[in-house]
Structure formats: C-alpha cells, structure tokens
C-alpha cells in the first residue's frame, strides 16, 4: 500500500518531471499524473473476493475494449464478508506506457492528479487540476469519485469545462455549492499548497492509499491472481490429503507417504507454471516468498510438510485421541475440523501444540447428540493474526 505522504512526490507535465516536495528525503518516488484517457466506474457485487471482483469487471469491459489492452484497477471502499462496493479505474495500456517512457520507472506508485484534492471539497463536489497542458477534473459523490475528465488547456477551455461539470452534477442530482464544492488547483503557481492538501486527503479518505496505477502494481496483482487460480485447481489435492491424514489410524505409512509425494509433485508443477522453471526445494514456501516479495512483506508461514509434522506430534504419542475430519491449508493459516470424546481432550491437543510453538485458536466447539464434541481449530502461521 503506497504511503504517498512519506514518498518523494513528482508531477508529470508533458515530457517533464517536476518534484513537488524538495525537502523530502525518501528514496521512493511517487507520481501525480494528469491522465488523458482514464475513466472511472462504480461497482457493487454480492461477493467480496478481489479476484472475483476483477473477473466481473473484466466481463463488463471486454465487449467495448475493441481489442486494445485496458488495465483495470478496482478499489474497494466498503466491504463485508458477503459483498463489496467501490469503484474501478480503467486506463489504456498505451497511455501508461507513455508515462513509463518519461519516468523510466515502472514500479513507483502513480496517483491520478485531481484525486489528491479530495479533501478540498470534503468528498462531495468537483476538483480540478490545472497546469500548462492539462485540465483534469473529478466529480465526487459521498466521498468517492464518480467521474474523471480530461481536456487540453486551451483558451476558454476551463470555463466551458466547469460549465459542463456543473450540468453533469445537476443531471445526476449532486448538489454543489460553487463557493465550497468546486475547487480549482493551479499546479503552476500553487505547488507549495499541494503537500498539505495531499496529507489531509489521505487522512480523510484512507482508501486513497490503496490507489497505485503503476505497472508494478499490475504485475503484482496479475501474478497473485494467477497463483490463486492455479492453486484452486490443487485444492482437491489438499482435501484428499486431509482425508487421508484423518484416516491415519487404519492407513499404512507407505500409502500416506505416496499421497504426500503426489501432493508435493503437484505443488512443484503448479509452482513452475506460475513462477517459471528453476530449482524447487519447497514449492509452497517458495511461492509464499515470491508473493510476499511482491507485497513487500516478510515470509513467516510454514510449508505443508512442516504443518503436518507439527500436527502429528501430539497424535503420535497415543495419549490424545481425536479424529480430524478435514484440514484446509493456506499460506497464512490452517483450519482443522474434527471430533473428540470431551473438551479436555481438545484442550490437551491444543496444549501439546502450544508446547512445540504452534499457536492455536479454538474457533468453535459443539456438543454432539449421543456424546462427544465437534471442534474447529485455527492455526495461524504468520505474525499478522
């Protein structure tokens, strides 16, 4: 997540790069860009998975993209376990390439220039960025952008643009006060005022920190999406192995070992498909490391084999008798569903895991008709709990 207020900020004017804050000591750059062909559209879906949201937006845009690559940047503003709402940026790939040629930088964060002015109208009204070449405007409604427009800065262009924007607001029933809800920013003469405005905007609208229209952000999202899609195909392997593990009381060691070998082989193939050929020692751990590199976070999760080894410690002693019906494994956690004769056995199982440094959380326990308890235990493998 870019933290624009702590970065070295630049603005783009034609083929020039101008620094906004000359006092910044940051080594990381960020750019305010007056995009010409950027567009915005809101969304609301009955699901909150970011990958599904991008898929839904792609289906809506593929029919009118004309075969020209369009980059999609969805921003979720409101989210629950069942639905999500927000807006998405649409940017032709050729315009993004133009700015990359100017900056020689495809990884630093990029923010559309007029969005930095959100706090000046308190999230409801019109913000306009004006420089020698561009007039970029955003119409805001209830704290989110509804419309983005660009116009070449020519004689009388600003007056006609403001007139058009006001008519748009009127047609969309967006009430504006000309004195408070229309903010014009002169990027040529008022640059010393910009940094405080940006800081206030970030404080008032935290989702602005999520916006990053750079090539690096695109690549990060695409590789994460691809990994999710490919890994979902392997989910059946983990489910099957969980069942095999749960039936360990009657299953021979050689059969279980063979299933583990097949799972590892499948993981290696998935890793190679997503990240390319190379030396694979532990596909899950290496994949997690690759993803965390993209996120800028430190890898702390355990591999599948390490997880199984840890869980097996209390079960192989013979003193704790529980049944694990299913196990789901992800990069940051494990969920165990099973049953035991009473709560004491469940607590002893958790205590045994804690003794070997495995943190657990009892997510649920329920008495069964006829005796015994069903349980759901969650194990977190990362520091982010």
Phi, psi and omega in degrees: 000119180293137174251085191302328184289343179253013180253165175276109188268137176231156171240152182254129176228109185055243179253021180252150175243123181237129180284138181275312183246101183288346181269353182294136179255006181293147176268353182258131180268158170212151187233137169262121190238129175274075183300145180267323188248015178290145174221161184229140173216138179281162175213156171209122184232152178278034175206162186236002179291121183301324180294317178295324179296314178298320179299316181297318179294320179300318180298328181283336186257342187297331184287335182242013178282344177066021180082354178275132182299127177238126178274137183246130180232087179284137177241116180273121181262317178234133186214140172227184180290341185249338183208172180208148178221150179174214179212164181229141172269143175236123185225120176302138185297327183293328178288322176299321179295325179301314182290329177293325177293327179287314186274340187055035186214113182253004186243337183288149183298146179232131179236128175303130191307310186290346178289336179292349184262012188307319185293341183288342176238012179056035175076013179212106182146216185229129172243135184232126176261125184235124171226189186298333186249335194230149165235108182245132184226153176227134172262129183250143173222120176052041173088003177229150180285136180250331184213139173237134179223152175228145176213140175296139182278091178241175182303130179066005182293322183295315181298316181291327179293316179298319179299316180296317181297321178294320178296323178298313180300320179296318181291333180262008179059041173261108183283128180229147174254119185303329183282331186242337190250008173234111184243123178253125180247121179271100184288351178271327188244348185241028186296332181292343179271349190288317185300313176300325178296316179299316180298319179292321179296317179295324179289322183280330183228084186302333181295344176301331180292343180279343187281126177205103184263037182265163177296325179298320178295320179299311182298321179298313181295318183296318181288327176293317178298316183295321180295320179299317181295315182290320181294329180296331177293335181268000183301326180297328178296317181292323178294315179298317181293326176299320178292321178297317181295320181295330181267022185298339182296330182244353183268138181289154181298320184295322179292317179298319180296322179296318178297320179296319179297320179295321179296317178297319179297318178297318179298320179297319180294318179297318179299314181297323181293322183277313190253358179094169181290156180161181179288125180242112177260317178215100190301317183294313180295319180293320178296318178299319179297318178299314181294318180293330174298319179294323180279345183078025181245163181270134180286129179225357184283166180256156177283167180299318181296323177293321179299311181297322179297316180295315181295328182288340183302305181291336182282333183276351179285337179088348183273340180249116183249100175229164176242125177260111182279324180206154179220129174243132185241133173227182185291338183238359182197167174227137174246129178245127173246131182193196181215158179208163184295321180205174184293333180298318179297318179297316179295322178296322178297315178296318180298320179296322178291321178297325181295334179258016174083024179255111182284135179231158175223125178280100184282339180185150176211138184216133178292141180257146175301132180092355177115155180092171182227141168265147183220158170230117181246131178250134178242123178261130182255357180245170180284345184269090185260000000 
